[in-house]
Amino acid sequence: MSMAVEYKNRRDDTYYLHEGKTKKGNPRYFFSRKKDGILVESIPDGYEIYENPNAGVYLRKIQPEIFTDKEISIVEKGVRKYSGLKNFKIDIKKNAIVVFLPDQDPEFLERAFSRFVLPGSSRLDKIFAQTSTYSPMMRFVLVDKESREFIVERWCFRGSIDDWIFVDGSNDLAKLVQKYCKHLGKDSFYDLPFLYE
């Protein structure tokens, strides 16, 4: 008996790959936690499984590799080193390496569960992983593939804007990461880009 494609996300939810039809009658693929319907037994050619920072599971066309492993590592390690944060997600969105931070405060969660779970236990990490949601906060956008020039932008939360705002640019990604990732999770984040004027 053949098996359907299944995928378990970071929240330990199991998703099954289904096939449907578009209005034009073309195949449409989607993941669902339900097992009923037309289940797919293998990932179609040219597609890949994608889990977004909020644990949503999708089948998408294989994305072109715009960034080197080194560039992604520079951002990931830089966030951890310069911000001191351990709870964050890195995602690739087209020509940007995006840093997502949790909407919930891990320390508040630790205090809330301190009567039931020992501080620093893996069970607490699992609870946080299963309940937390993430929002995009900073991104490093590749603007020139030849010179590997990046710009750094931060998310602006003002109701009249709610969009990315330019902070700085350079062809030295490591310097941008070092200069700006230290503001993630801190009040000084909201002063960017004006902090360095």
DRENDO-1510 file (C-alpha; in Angstrom, 1 decimal, always signed):
<recs>
REC; n; res; u; v; w
REC; 1; MET; +0.0; +0.0; +0.0 .
REC; 2; SER; +1.4; +3.4; -1.0 .
REC; 3; MET; +1.8; +6.2; +1.5 .
REC; 4; ALA; +0.6; +9.8; +1.1 .
REC; 5; VAL; +3.1; +12.6; +1.4 .
REC; 6; GLU; +3.0; +13.8; +5.0 .
REC; 7; TYR; +4.9; +16.5; +6.9 .
REC; 8; LYS; +5.2; +17.3; +10.6 .
REC; 9; ASN; +5.7; +20.9; +11.4 .
REC; 10; ARG; +7.4; +22.5; +14.4 .
REC; 11; ARG; +4.2; +22.3; +16.4 .
REC; 12; ASP; +4.0; +18.5; +15.9 .
REC; 13; ASP; +1.0; +18.8; +13.6 .
REC; 14; THR; +0.9; +16.3; +10.8 .
REC; 15; TYR; -0.1; +17.6; +7.3 .
REC; 16; TYR; -1.0; +15.5; +4.3 .
REC; 17; LEU; -0.5; +16.6; +0.7 .
REC; 18; HIS; -3.7; +16.8; -1.3 .
REC; 19; GLU; -4.5; +17.4; -4.9 .
REC; 20; GLY; -7.4; +19.5; -6.1 .
REC; 21; LYS; -8.4; +21.3; -9.3 .
REC; 22; THR; -8.3; +25.0; -10.3 .
REC; 23; LYS; -11.2; +26.5; -12.1 .
REC; 24; LYS; -9.5; +25.7; -15.4 .
REC; 25; GLY; -9.1; +22.1; -14.4 .
REC; 26; ASN; -5.4; +22.2; -13.7 .
REC; 27; PRO; -4.0; +20.3; -10.7 .
REC; 28; ARG; -3.7; +22.3; -7.5 .
REC; 29; TYR; -1.7; +21.0; -4.5 .
REC; 30; PHE; -2.2; +21.9; -0.9 .
REC; 31; PHE; -1.5; +20.6; +2.6 .
REC; 32; SER; -4.3; +19.8; +5.1 .
REC; 33; ARG; -4.4; +18.1; +8.5 .
REC; 34; LYS; -7.3; +16.0; +7.2 .
REC; 35; LYS; -6.7; +12.7; +5.6 .
REC; 36; ASP; -9.9; +12.6; +3.5 .
REC; 37; GLY; -9.8; +13.7; -0.2 .
REC; 38; ILE; -7.3; +13.0; -2.9 .
REC; 39; LEU; -4.0; +12.3; -1.3 .
REC; 40; VAL; -0.7; +12.7; -3.2 .
REC; 41; GLU; +1.9; +9.9; -2.9 .
REC; 42; SER; +5.0; +11.9; -4.1 .
REC; 43; ILE; +6.0; +15.5; -4.3 .
REC; 44; PRO; +5.5; +16.7; -7.9 .
REC; 45; ASP; +8.6; +17.5; -10.0 .
REC; 46; GLY; +9.7; +21.1; -9.5 .
REC; 47; TYR; +8.0; +21.5; -6.2 .
REC; 48; GLU; +9.2; +21.6; -2.6 .
REC; 49; ILE; +7.6; +21.6; +0.9 .
REC; 50; TYR; +7.8; +25.0; +2.6 .
REC; 51; GLU; +7.1; +25.7; +6.3 .
REC; 52; ASN; +6.8; +29.4; +7.1 .
REC; 53; PRO; +7.9; +31.0; +10.4 .
REC; 54; ASN; +4.4; +30.5; +11.8 .
REC; 55; ALA; +4.4; +26.8; +11.0 .
REC; 56; GLY; +2.1; +27.0; +8.0 .
REC; 57; VAL; +2.9; +24.2; +5.6 .
REC; 58; TYR; +2.7; +24.7; +1.8 .
REC; 59; LEU; +3.8; +23.1; -1.4 .
REC; 60; ARG; +5.5; +25.6; -3.6 .
REC; 61; LYS; +7.6; +25.7; -6.8 .
REC; 62; ILE; +11.3; +25.2; -6.0 .
REC; 63; GLN; +12.8; +28.6; -5.3 .
REC; 64; PRO; +15.9; +29.8; -7.1 .
REC; 65; GLU; +19.0; +30.0; -4.9 .
REC; 66; ILE; +19.7; +33.7; -4.7 .
REC; 67; PHE; +21.8; +33.6; -1.5 .
REC; 68; THR; +24.9; +31.6; -0.7 .
REC; 69; ASP; +24.9; +29.4; +2.4 .
REC; 70; LYS; +27.5; +31.7; +3.8 .
REC; 71; GLU; +25.3; +34.8; +3.5 .
REC; 72; ILE; +22.4; +33.1; +5.2 .
REC; 73; SER; +24.7; +31.9; +7.9 .
REC; 74; ILE; +26.1; +35.4; +8.4 .
REC; 75; VAL; +22.6; +36.7; +9.2 .
REC; 76; GLU; +21.6; +33.7; +11.3 .
REC; 77; LYS; +24.7; +33.7; +13.4 .
REC; 78; GLY; +24.8; +37.5; +13.6 .
REC; 79; VAL; +21.3; +37.7; +15.0 .
REC; 80; ARG; +22.2; +35.2; +17.7 .
REC; 81; LYS; +25.6; +36.8; +18.5 .
REC; 82; TYR; +24.7; +40.5; +18.4 .
REC; 83; SER; +21.1; +40.5; +19.6 .
REC; 84; GLY; +21.6; +37.9; +22.3 .
REC; 85; LEU; +18.2; +36.4; +21.2 .
REC; 86; LYS; +17.8; +32.6; +21.0 .
REC; 87; ASN; +14.1; +32.6; +19.8 .
REC; 88; PHE; +13.9; +33.9; +16.2 .
REC; 89; LYS; +13.3; +32.6; +12.7 .
REC; 90; ILE; +15.1; +33.3; +9.4 .
REC; 91; ASP; +13.2; +33.0; +6.2 .
REC; 92; ILE; +14.0; +33.7; +2.6 .
REC; 93; LYS; +11.5; +35.9; +0.7 .
REC; 94; LYS; +12.4; +36.4; -2.9 .
REC; 95; ASN; +15.5; +38.6; -2.7 .
REC; 96; ALA; +15.5; +39.1; +1.0 .
REC; 97; ILE; +16.8; +37.3; +4.1 .
REC; 98; VAL; +14.1; +38.1; +6.7 .
REC; 99; VAL; +14.4; +38.0; +10.5 .
REC; 100; PHE; +11.3; +37.1; +12.4 .
REC; 101; LEU; +10.9; +37.6; +16.2 .
REC; 102; PRO; +8.3; +36.0; +18.4 .
REC; 103; ASP; +5.2; +38.0; +19.3 .
REC; 104; GLN; +5.3; +36.5; +22.8 .
REC; 105; ASP; +7.9; +37.1; +25.5 .
REC; 106; PRO; +9.8; +33.9; +26.2 .
REC; 107; GLU; +10.6; +35.2; +29.7 .
REC; 108; PHE; +6.9; +35.9; +30.5 .
REC; 109; LEU; +6.1; +32.3; +29.3 .
REC; 110; GLU; +8.8; +30.9; +31.6 .
REC; 111; ARG; +7.4; +32.8; +34.6 .
REC; 112; ALA; +3.8; +31.7; +33.7 .
REC; 113; PHE; +4.8; +28.1; +33.6 .
REC; 114; SER; +7.4; +28.1; +36.4 .
REC; 115; ARG; +5.0; +26.3; +38.8 .
REC; 116; PHE; +4.6; +23.4; +36.3 .
REC; 117; VAL; +7.9; +23.3; +34.4 .
REC; 118; LEU; +11.5; +23.8; +35.6 .
REC; 119; PRO; +13.1; +26.9; +34.1 .
REC; 120; GLY; +15.4; +26.1; +31.1 .
REC; 121; SER; +13.8; +22.6; +30.6 .
REC; 122; SER; +13.3; +21.2; +27.1 .
REC; 123; ARG; +9.6; +20.9; +27.8 .
REC; 124; LEU; +9.4; +24.7; +28.2 .
REC; 125; ASP; +11.1; +25.1; +24.8 .
REC; 126; LYS; +8.6; +22.7; +23.3 .
REC; 127; ILE; +5.7; +24.7; +24.7 .
REC; 128; PHE; +7.1; +27.9; +23.3 .
REC; 129; ALA; +7.7; +26.3; +19.9 .
REC; 130; GLN; +4.1; +25.0; +19.8 .
REC; 131; THR; +2.4; +28.2; +20.9 .
REC; 132; SER; +4.5; +31.1; +19.6 .
REC; 133; THR; +3.8; +33.2; +16.5 .
REC; 134; TYR; +6.4; +35.3; +14.7 .
REC; 135; SER; +6.4; +38.7; +12.9 .
REC; 136; PRO; +9.0; +40.0; +10.4 .
REC; 137; MET; +11.2; +42.7; +12.0 .
REC; 138; MET; +14.3; +43.2; +9.9 .
REC; 139; ARG; +15.4; +42.1; +6.4 .
REC; 140; PHE; +18.5; +42.2; +4.3 .
REC; 141; VAL; +17.6; +42.8; +0.7 .
REC; 142; LEU; +20.0; +41.9; -2.1 .
REC; 143; VAL; +19.9; +44.8; -4.5 .
REC; 144; ASP; +22.9; +43.9; -6.8 .
REC; 145; LYS; +23.7; +40.3; -7.5 .
REC; 146; GLU; +27.1; +41.1; -9.0 .
REC; 147; SER; +28.5; +43.3; -6.2 .
REC; 148; ARG; +26.5; +41.5; -3.6 .
REC; 149; GLU; +25.2; +44.8; -2.3 .
REC; 150; PHE; +22.5; +44.6; +0.4 .
REC; 151; ILE; +20.2; +47.1; +2.0 .
REC; 152; VAL; +18.9; +46.6; +5.5 .
REC; 153; GLU; +15.3; +47.5; +6.3 .
REC; 154; ARG; +13.2; +47.3; +9.4 .
REC; 155; TRP; +9.4; +46.9; +9.8 .
REC; 156; CYS; +7.6; +50.1; +10.7 .
REC; 157; PHE; +4.6; +49.7; +13.0 .
REC; 158; ARG; +3.1; +53.1; +12.7 .
REC; 159; GLY; -0.5; +52.7; +11.6 .
REC; 160; SER; +0.0; +55.2; +8.7 .
REC; 161; ILE; +2.9; +53.2; +7.3 .
REC; 162; ASP; +3.0; +49.5; +8.2 .
REC; 163; ASP; +5.7; +48.7; +5.7 .
REC; 164; TRP; +9.4; +48.2; +5.4 .
REC; 165; ILE; +11.6; +51.4; +5.8 .
REC; 166; PHE; +15.1; +51.8; +4.6 .
REC; 167; VAL; +17.9; +51.9; +7.2 .
REC; 168; ASP; +21.2; +51.5; +5.4 .
REC; 169; GLY; +23.1; +49.8; +2.6 .
REC; 170; SER; +26.5; +48.2; +1.9 .
REC; 171; ASN; +28.2; +45.5; -0.1 .
REC; 172; ASP; +29.5; +44.1; +3.2 .
REC; 173; LEU; +26.7; +42.0; +4.6 .
REC; 174; ALA; +28.6; +41.1; +7.8 .
REC; 175; LYS; +29.1; +44.8; +8.7 .
REC; 176; LEU; +25.3; +45.5; +8.2 .
REC; 177; VAL; +24.5; +42.5; +10.4 .
REC; 178; GLN; +26.9; +43.6; +13.1 .
REC; 179; LYS; +25.7; +47.2; +13.1 .
REC; 180; TYR; +22.0; +46.6; +13.2 .
REC; 181; CYS; +21.1; +43.2; +14.6 .
REC; 182; LYS; +22.1; +44.3; +18.1 .
REC; 183; HIS; +18.9; +46.5; +18.1 .
REC; 184; LEU; +16.6; +43.5; +17.6 .
REC; 185; GLY; +14.3; +43.0; +20.6 .
REC; 186; LYS; +15.4; +46.3; +22.1 .
REC; 187; ASP; +13.8; +49.8; +22.3 .
REC; 188; SER; +16.5; +51.2; +20.1 .
REC; 189; PHE; +15.1; +49.2; +17.2 .
REC; 190; TYR; +12.3; +51.8; +16.9 .
REC; 191; ASP; +14.8; +54.6; +16.6 .
REC; 192; LEU; +16.3; +53.1; +13.4 .
REC; 193; PRO; +17.3; +54.6; +11.0 .
REC; 194; PHE; +17.4; +57.9; +12.9 .
REC; 195; LEU; +19.7; +56.5; +15.5 .
REC; 196; TYR; +22.8; +56.9; +13.3 .
REC; 197; GLU; +22.0; +60.3; +11.8 .
</recs>
